[in-house]
Amino acid sequence: MSETETVIDLEHLKKSFGKSEILTDINLKINRGETVVTLGKSGTGKSVTLKCIVGLIKPDSGKVKVLGKNIPDLSYEELQYMRKKIGFVFQSGALYDSMSVRQNLEFPLMRNTDLSAGDINKKVEEVLNDVGLSKAIDKMPAELSGGMRKRIGVARTIIMNPEVMLWDEPTTGLDPETTRDISHLIVRMQRKYKVTSIVVTHDMICAKIVSDKIVVLKDGAYSEPGTYDELENSKDEFVRSFFEEVENDENAELTNYQPSSIDKKKYRN
């Protein structure tokens, strides 16, 4: 595979709900292995875009190409096959409360693969080790903290070896230290599994740590993609406002934080 292969290609994507236009002209290309962060105000369509990509919502018009396939054109069987290549990490982790951690991770493998019980057990142990929760294997979701539930949600998604990862507010409701832990986890999973990712977030700590590029959603369309530093100095006042809010928040602690020289070097080189 070429390093410049386009894995996600959104072309003139539009979606309305009744008289409310949510997505007016979404255009975005993401190459294999890239992580693109989507910023935007609440209720402007960031998560709607993810749901179009995974086929949960059908757009009114435009193309949603994933791994060369236009998602709206796929049959039910083709869509189900494609979804095995797309991992969707929900805000809550979306674990089955009646199942242990082990059972939550075994479930997608038992349902979608022909792996033996021994091989399933090995994969469960591997991904739990990846997310640093090997000792939680027999715990129930109710026994886990919010950060632990997020990590198990990541493990359950990664266990299917997806080529694309969609992250919907992965750090919502977490304290700053856990936010950094989850953000570093995203970078490590990116490095190990070479996935192509979109991260929807309001969290600028997360955005700065994980992003290769950032786009900002306004009036149903994306800004031109850029790095964190490029958009921080954008001439567009709306784009720049997301970064100015961080600078004015003493609790964000981003003023002297440089993931390009610390975190990304540690996890990506």
C-alpha positions as CSV (number, residue, x, y, z in Angstrom):
1,M,0.0,0.0,0.0
2,S,1.2,3.5,-0.8
3,E,1.8,5.8,2.1
4,T,-0.2,8.4,0.3
5,E,-3.2,6.2,-0.2
6,T,-6.5,8.0,0.5
7,V,-8.5,6.0,2.9
8,I,-11.4,8.4,3.7
9,D,-12.6,10.7,1.0
10,L,-15.7,12.9,1.6
11,E,-16.9,14.9,-1.4
12,H,-19.7,17.6,-1.2
13,L,-21.4,15.7,1.6
14,K,-24.8,17.2,2.6
15,K,-27.3,16.2,5.2
16,S,-30.5,17.9,6.5
17,F,-33.0,16.9,9.1
18,G,-36.3,18.4,8.1
19,K,-35.7,22.1,7.4
20,S,-32.5,22.1,9.4
21,E,-29.4,22.0,7.2
22,I,-26.6,20.3,9.2
23,L,-24.0,19.4,6.7
24,T,-23.9,21.8,3.7
25,D,-20.7,20.9,1.9
26,I,-18.3,18.6,3.7
27,N,-15.0,17.9,1.8
28,L,-12.1,16.0,3.4
29,K,-9.4,13.6,2.3
30,I,-7.5,11.5,4.9
31,N,-4.5,9.4,3.9
32,R,-3.6,6.0,5.4
33,G,-2.2,6.3,9.0
34,E,-3.3,10.0,9.5
35,T,-5.3,11.3,12.5
36,V,-7.6,14.2,11.7
37,V,-9.3,16.0,14.6
38,T,-12.6,17.7,14.0
39,L,-13.5,20.8,16.1
40,G,-16.7,22.7,16.1
41,K,-19.5,24.0,18.3
42,S,-22.0,21.6,19.9
43,G,-24.8,20.4,17.6
44,T,-23.1,21.5,14.4
45,G,-22.8,18.0,12.8
46,K,-19.5,16.6,13.9
47,S,-20.9,13.3,15.0
48,V,-23.4,13.2,12.1
49,T,-20.4,13.1,9.8
50,L,-19.0,10.1,11.7
51,K,-22.4,8.3,11.4
52,C,-22.4,9.0,7.6
53,I,-19.0,7.4,7.4
54,V,-20.0,4.2,9.2
55,G,-23.4,4.0,7.4
56,L,-25.6,4.8,10.4
57,I,-27.0,7.9,8.6
58,K,-27.5,8.2,4.8
59,P,-26.5,11.6,3.4
60,D,-28.8,13.5,1.2
61,S,-26.1,13.9,-1.5
62,G,-22.3,13.7,-2.0
63,K,-19.8,10.8,-1.6
64,V,-18.6,9.0,1.4
65,K,-15.7,6.9,0.2
66,V,-14.0,4.6,2.7
67,L,-11.2,2.3,1.4
68,G,-12.4,3.0,-2.1
69,K,-16.1,2.2,-1.5
70,N,-18.9,4.7,-1.5
71,I,-20.8,3.9,1.7
72,P,-24.3,5.1,0.6
73,D,-24.1,2.8,-2.5
74,L,-23.4,-0.4,-0.6
75,S,-25.9,-3.2,-0.1
76,Y,-26.7,-4.3,3.4
77,E,-24.3,-7.2,3.2
78,E,-21.5,-5.0,1.7
79,L,-22.1,-2.5,4.5
80,Q,-21.8,-5.1,7.2
81,Y,-18.6,-6.3,5.7
82,M,-17.2,-2.8,5.5
83,R,-18.1,-2.1,9.2
84,K,-15.8,-4.8,10.2
85,K,-13.0,-2.6,8.9
86,I,-14.3,0.5,10.7
87,G,-13.9,0.9,14.5
88,F,-16.3,3.3,16.3
89,V,-15.4,4.4,19.8
90,F,-18.4,5.9,21.5
91,Q,-18.3,8.5,24.2
92,S,-19.4,6.2,27.0
93,G,-17.4,3.1,25.9
94,A,-20.8,1.4,25.1
95,L,-19.9,-1.7,27.1
96,Y,-22.5,-4.4,27.8
97,D,-23.2,-4.0,31.5
98,S,-24.2,-7.6,32.0
99,M,-20.9,-8.9,30.7
100,S,-17.4,-8.9,32.3
101,V,-14.5,-7.2,30.6
102,R,-13.4,-10.6,29.2
103,Q,-16.9,-11.3,27.8
104,N,-17.2,-7.8,26.3
105,L,-13.9,-8.4,24.4
106,E,-14.7,-12.0,23.4
107,F,-18.1,-11.1,22.0
108,P,-17.1,-9.4,18.7
109,L,-14.6,-12.1,18.0
110,M,-17.0,-14.9,18.6
111,R,-19.6,-13.2,16.5
112,N,-17.4,-12.2,13.5
113,T,-14.5,-14.6,13.3
114,D,-13.7,-18.3,13.3
115,L,-10.9,-18.1,15.8
116,S,-10.5,-20.9,18.3
117,A,-11.1,-20.3,22.0
118,G,-7.4,-20.3,22.6
119,D,-6.7,-17.6,19.9
120,I,-9.6,-15.5,21.2
121,N,-8.1,-15.6,24.7
122,K,-4.7,-14.5,23.4
123,K,-6.2,-11.6,21.5
124,V,-8.2,-10.5,24.6
125,E,-5.0,-10.6,26.7
126,E,-3.0,-8.7,24.1
127,V,-5.4,-5.8,23.7
128,L,-5.9,-5.5,27.5
129,N,-2.2,-5.3,27.8
130,D,-2.2,-2.6,25.1
131,V,-4.5,-0.4,27.1
132,G,-2.9,-1.2,30.4
133,L,-5.8,-3.1,32.0
134,S,-4.7,-6.7,32.1
135,K,-5.8,-7.0,35.8
136,A,-9.4,-5.8,34.9
137,I,-10.1,-8.8,32.7
138,D,-12.8,-10.3,35.1
139,K,-14.3,-7.1,36.4
140,M,-17.8,-5.9,35.5
141,P,-18.3,-2.5,33.8
142,A,-19.9,-1.2,37.0
143,E,-16.6,-1.8,38.8
144,L,-14.6,0.4,36.4
145,S,-13.9,4.1,36.5
146,G,-14.9,6.4,33.6
147,G,-11.3,6.3,32.3
148,M,-11.1,2.5,32.5
149,R,-14.4,2.1,30.7
150,K,-13.0,4.3,27.9
151,R,-9.9,2.1,27.7
152,I,-12.0,-1.1,27.5
153,G,-14.1,0.5,24.8
154,V,-10.9,1.1,22.9
155,A,-9.7,-2.4,23.4
156,R,-13.0,-3.9,22.2
157,T,-12.7,-1.8,19.0
158,I,-9.1,-2.5,18.4
159,I,-9.5,-6.3,18.9
160,M,-11.1,-6.5,15.4
161,N,-8.1,-4.9,13.8
162,P,-10.0,-2.1,12.0
163,E,-8.3,-0.1,9.3
164,V,-10.3,3.0,10.2
165,M,-11.0,4.4,13.7
166,L,-13.8,6.9,14.5
167,W,-13.5,8.5,17.9
168,D,-16.6,10.4,19.2
169,E,-15.5,12.7,22.1
170,P,-13.1,10.1,23.6
171,T,-12.2,12.3,26.6
172,T,-15.5,13.8,27.5
173,G,-16.1,13.9,31.3
174,L,-12.5,13.0,32.2
175,D,-10.1,14.9,34.4
176,P,-7.0,16.5,32.8
177,E,-4.7,13.7,33.8
178,T,-7.0,10.9,32.5
179,T,-7.6,13.0,29.3
180,R,-3.9,12.9,28.6
181,D,-3.7,9.2,29.4
182,I,-6.5,8.5,26.8
183,S,-4.9,10.8,24.3
184,H,-1.6,9.1,24.6
185,L,-3.4,5.8,24.2
186,I,-4.9,7.0,20.9
187,V,-1.4,7.9,19.7
188,R,0.0,4.5,20.8
189,M,-2.8,2.6,19.0
190,Q,-2.2,4.7,15.9
191,R,1.4,3.8,16.0
192,K,0.9,0.1,16.6
193,Y,-2.0,-0.7,14.3
194,K,-1.4,2.0,11.6
195,V,-5.1,2.9,11.5
196,T,-6.6,6.0,9.9
197,S,-8.5,8.1,12.4
198,I,-11.0,10.9,12.8
199,V,-11.3,12.2,16.3
200,V,-14.3,14.4,17.2
201,T,-13.5,16.4,20.3
202,H,-14.1,19.7,22.2
203,D,-10.9,18.9,24.2
204,M,-8.0,20.9,23.0
205,I,-5.5,18.9,25.2
206,C,-6.6,15.8,23.3
207,A,-6.5,17.7,19.9
208,K,-3.0,18.9,20.5
209,I,-1.7,15.5,21.5
210,V,-3.3,13.3,18.8
211,S,-3.7,15.3,15.7
212,D,-1.7,15.2,12.5
213,K,-4.2,17.7,11.0
214,I,-7.2,19.6,12.3
215,V,-10.4,20.8,10.6
216,V,-13.0,23.2,12.1
217,L,-16.7,22.7,11.3
218,K,-18.7,25.9,10.7
219,D,-22.0,26.4,8.9
220,G,-21.9,22.7,7.7
221,A,-18.5,22.9,6.0
222,Y,-14.9,22.2,7.1
223,S,-12.1,24.8,7.2
224,E,-8.9,24.1,5.3
225,P,-7.0,21.4,7.2
226,G,-3.9,22.5,9.1
227,T,-1.7,21.5,12.0
228,Y,-2.5,22.6,15.5
229,D,0.2,25.4,15.3
230,E,-1.1,26.5,11.8
231,L,-4.7,26.8,12.9
232,E,-3.8,28.4,16.2
233,N,-2.4,31.3,14.1
234,S,-5.2,31.3,11.5
235,K,-6.4,34.5,10.1
236,D,-10.0,33.2,10.4
237,E,-11.3,34.6,13.7
238,F,-13.8,31.7,14.2
239,V,-11.0,29.0,13.7
240,R,-8.6,30.9,16.0
241,S,-11.3,31.3,18.7
242,F,-11.0,27.6,19.7
243,F,-7.3,28.1,20.5
244,E,-7.8,31.4,22.2
245,E,-10.3,29.8,24.6
246,V,-7.5,27.4,25.6
247,E,-5.0,30.2,26.1
248,N,-7.5,32.0,28.4
249,D,-8.2,28.9,30.5
250,E,-5.6,28.7,33.2
251,N,-6.6,25.1,34.0
252,A,-5.9,23.9,30.5
253,E,-2.1,24.0,31.1
254,L,-1.2,24.0,27.5
255,T,0.9,27.2,27.3
256,N,4.2,25.3,27.8
257,Y,2.9,21.9,26.6
258,Q,4.7,20.7,23.4
259,P,3.6,17.2,22.3
260,S,5.4,17.6,19.0
261,S,8.7,17.3,20.8
262,I,7.6,15.1,23.7
263,D,4.6,12.9,23.2
264,K,4.7,12.4,19.5
265,K,8.5,11.7,19.5
266,K,8.0,9.2,22.3
267,Y,5.2,7.3,20.6
268,R,5.6,7.8,16.8
269,N,9.3,7.7,16.1
